[in-house]
Amino acid sequence: MGNASSMLTQYDIEEVQEHCNYLFSQQEIVSLYERFCQLDRSAKGFISEDEFLSIPEFSLNPLSKRLLRMVDGLNFKDFVAFLSTFSAKASLRQKIESVIFKVYDIDGKGKVTFKDLLEVLRDLTGSFMSEEQREQVLSKVLEEAGYTKDCSFSVEDFIQIIDHPGLKMEVEVPID
């Protein structure tokens, strides 16, 4: 695949499909490649932090700083693998392990603490809630789920907590 301005071959498409566990069709991969090339303005073969922030939906996301840790410097293959997490074909486990848990696991140690949850809630609520209100809300939510603020959560805990039928974390890839 080399240079972002080069053409995508059938072999490249199949390689990317395999890399993302066949969660995108060949046509979707071609569409994603076109979008990747638009974002990779300097045609260096990867998307920088500034280029990601040029996506309005991304830059407006209150968690964009956390997501940037996962996406800065992605080449096309890894860009598709990251996006495949949001595919309708991806399992809830894949979504939680690949993205959700990493957003909350601020220090990358494999555990999410009350402090981590509070920091993400702070990012999401901004000045709309006081620190005291955030702590109260989070403590109440944890209590209702059977946890205390002294608990720490593993990926498996997250899967148990988040796994309910109404949750939908999907994106659709527009095909021209």
Disulfide bonds with the S-S distance in Angstrom:
none
